[in-house]
Amino acid sequence: MLTVLLAVGILLALSLVFGAILGYASVRFHVEGDPIVDQIDAILPQTQCGQCGHPGCRPYAEAIANGEAINHCPPGGQATIQALADLLDVEAIPLDGDHGTETAKRVAVIREDECIGCTKCIQACPVDAILGAAKQMHTVISDECTGCDLCVDPCPVDCIDMVEVGVTSKTWSWDKPQGVAATSMNIIATDRKAEVAH
Amino acid sequence: MQTTNIFSFHGGIHPPENKAQSLTLPLGHPSLPKELILPLSQHIGQSSRPLVSQGEQVLKGQAIAINNGFLSSFLHAPTSGSITAIEERVIAHPSGLSDLCIVIEPDGDDNWTERKPLNDWRRISKTDVLSYLAEMGIVGMGGAGFPTQVKLQGAHKHPLTHFIINAAECEPYITADDMLIREKTEQLVLGIEVLQHLVEADQVIIGIEDNKPQAIAALNNALAQHNSTIQVAVVPTKYPSGGEKQLIQLLTGKEVPSGQHPADIGILCQNVGTCVAVHDAIYLGQPLITRFTTLTGDALKAPQNVEVLLGTPVKHLLDYAQATHKKISRLVMGGPMMGFTLNSIDAPIVKTSNCILAASKKELPAPAPEQACIRCGMCEQVCPASLLPQQLLWFSKSQEFEKAEHYNLFDCIECGACSYVCPSSIPLVQYYRHTKSSIREAREAAVKSDLAKQRFEARKARQEAEAAEKEAKRLARQKASAQKTEGKSTATEAKKATPPAAETKTAILDESKKLKVDIALAKNKLKKLQKQLVEAQENEHVEEINHLQLQVTEQEKILTSLEQQLEKMATTPAEKSTKAAPAPVNEELKKAKIDVALIGAKLKKAQKQLAESPDDKELKANVSELEKGLVQAQSLLDRLTPSTAAQKADMLQKASSKPTVNDDLKKAKIDLAIAKAAVKKVEKALKKAEELKAPEADTLRQQLLEAQQRVDSLEKALSNPQTQSPMTEATESNASTDESAAKNEQIKKQKIASAMAKAAINKLKKRLAAEPDQAESIQQEIAAAEKRQQEADALLAQLTQSQDTM
């Protein structure tokens, strides 16, 4: 009987001790905010375009943390979906076409002689990438432009073009080799000889 | 002179050297080509900025482009002639893309600009010598084209133990450095002395492979003549001993740590070509405008080394070396291991082009098809950077960038030894290059998205701060005005107030105060806006007028709604509390109503009970009592209601009449002011017209009459505040009175209208393309928009015409 009581007592004491430690730890190492939202936000492309239906990337990150689908971000494209799927340990699904399609990187360019200086695009730009004043010509700081499209619709004279950012010799990158499958027909040595010999 | 210890590095291969064929002929000097194409980006870092413009005449050695930032370089005219274009041309780049180039048409005279050698380089400060080298456009000639002055500056961070001159030239086919050493031994030694003076290393070693006996002999000879302390280290032939890090390991036994530069361990490397270029700049005052290049390959009848002007098209050199164009299956710039295929023979020679390899099909066959990795491990054995190529291949194939980086992908020097030995002919280097550029892209994207995030958040914070500031100002104003009125009201309150009603009274007072403050604010704003509107009308700003008009009407709406609220406040609860009598009356009224209802309910109940048991006397008595009470309550209620009703009606009238009258008065005054201004203008215009005896004078006179009539009517309206004249009418009259001004305004308006219509058409057309199923409706819309645009255009034309005639 005594042993039983002793065992119960010891377990009780242990549980109290560990409970106290855990309780202290939860206060001492308390995490402010939701770290998963930050991680999701870091993956999103930060174009702040609102194509996902949220006012910016962080709100969408919060929505994803609360269970929204991860395929609502066209600027991020499949790469972002893959990264999100890896982070959240869910299946990578194709991009939802309702929110737009993945396009090549673009920047806004104002046809400056047509601009009437209405400042509407300046107000629409989420990253302050448009420069200008009322009744003065506006222009886009292309390095800061995220290509979100948000300035195109407000323009009353339709003088903003979305121009694709072409590849220059500085931004060019090597192609990925086609891999084994592409040339698996030529495995036998005689095939290869036929290719090489002449 | 004395030989140093030679160490070894991991891996390496021994491909067929193929160096003999280009050394049979002596150094060649090709003729001037028809044009020289000089890309603005011949080095690592920012492209240079052109200093010349199209059509300008330049002299040989004249600077034609200036460095653009820290990591950039100068560019000089390789010969005299004229600038025919600054345009996009195909450049020597693995992508085959075009880049901005300066194109020079030589005049054939080869006139030098004034050359200023830096003969006193030992006496002047080292930074001056470095900036002189920068102005001479000297970059690393080994392959990467790193601006030399930047590299030398970086070497000052740590005291240098070794200064290594790279003459290894390990890649097959290439013999340019070999030939350079043979031809320009003196210059090379002098150039090394200048560089040694600049970096002050403990030891200067020339590293050279043992397959260049003539060059070694020449070097030893020259060094003996100079009595120099420079050592020559002959290293065994092994690819890639000419890699910077590999040569350092060979000569010093030290390994450059991952992610660091040789300068971090006190070592500096320079190519022999760079040293000769330094000599030419310092002693002869010649900028970097020529280089040694090997022309080789089976497709050339006369393979040789040439001293060639920068910008010479590859085609010109191929012709010079008697190329059989049919035989060329692959044209490679650089060696067969690390070079890249040129897509166009129009690409020019740049500062880093050490070899043109015109290979026949037999010489450089198309790469065999890639097969599965058999995990033989040969790639690991030959890797000079001691990496695990197989692991890197898996990570590259599966895009696991983090793991690839963890396995030090960025230490790969892309020498191609692994691909060379791979029995499955896997293009390993291409995989690594692709992965490296993907990782770089991802990093750049991350930096950019961070920046976008920062800017987005800064914008949000700014907007919030603006809103908060506005709110704080509003609150402050409200408080200030509230304190003022409170001071007044508390005094009156103290006299009048009765204890029970005090609480509700203050609450209501507070609210009404707030409303009053709001109304005052709104009125203020309205006044301001109206002032602005008048100004704008005088100055004829169409857009502003429209905008202001909208604001004015909105403000008026707000004001009236506020005033209505105040009225309500004043009529209902305020009345109850401010005057001592009506409040209790109201309460009594409520009580009486409740009493009536209660008694009525009780009566009903009692009557029901009575119906069930008609004999109960007690119940009967109860019912009669209740009936009496009901009558009493009813009479009380009747007495109370008329008095309150009368009071209500009275208050309503008082409250409502005043503000509206005030409002109308203001409006009328403003209208009047506008109309008067208009009259003045028309008078002016009339005077002018009369002076010029213009045909418009009559119409103007008529308009003046009209405007004056309007002023009269407005004055009348002002004296009689009941009549109203809407704002818009006044502005219309203003517009119609001043003809030329109004026309200007209208033209502006029409221009905007037409531009907007155009934009609408464009948008609709886009939509049409996007949604073909709604084509009909959209087309109708387009037609409507086009009509609008035409109207606007027609009106615009009319207006401009009439203005011109005026």
Interface residues (C-beta under 8 A of the other chain):
Chain A: D41 L44 P45 Q46 T47 Q48 G56 C57 E114 I116 P126 V127 D128 A129 E144 T146 C155 P156 V157 D158 V167 T168 S169 K170 W172 S173 W174 D175 K176 P177 Q178 G179 V180 A182 T183 S184 N186 I187 R192 E195 V196 H198
Chain B: S41 I91 H93 P94 S95 L97 S98 D99 K361 P365 A366 A368 P369 E370 Q371 A372 K397 I426 P427 Q430 Y431 R433 H434 S437 S438 R440 E441 A445 K448 S449 D450 L451 A452 K453 R455 F456 A458 R459 I752 A755 M756 K758 A759 N762 K763
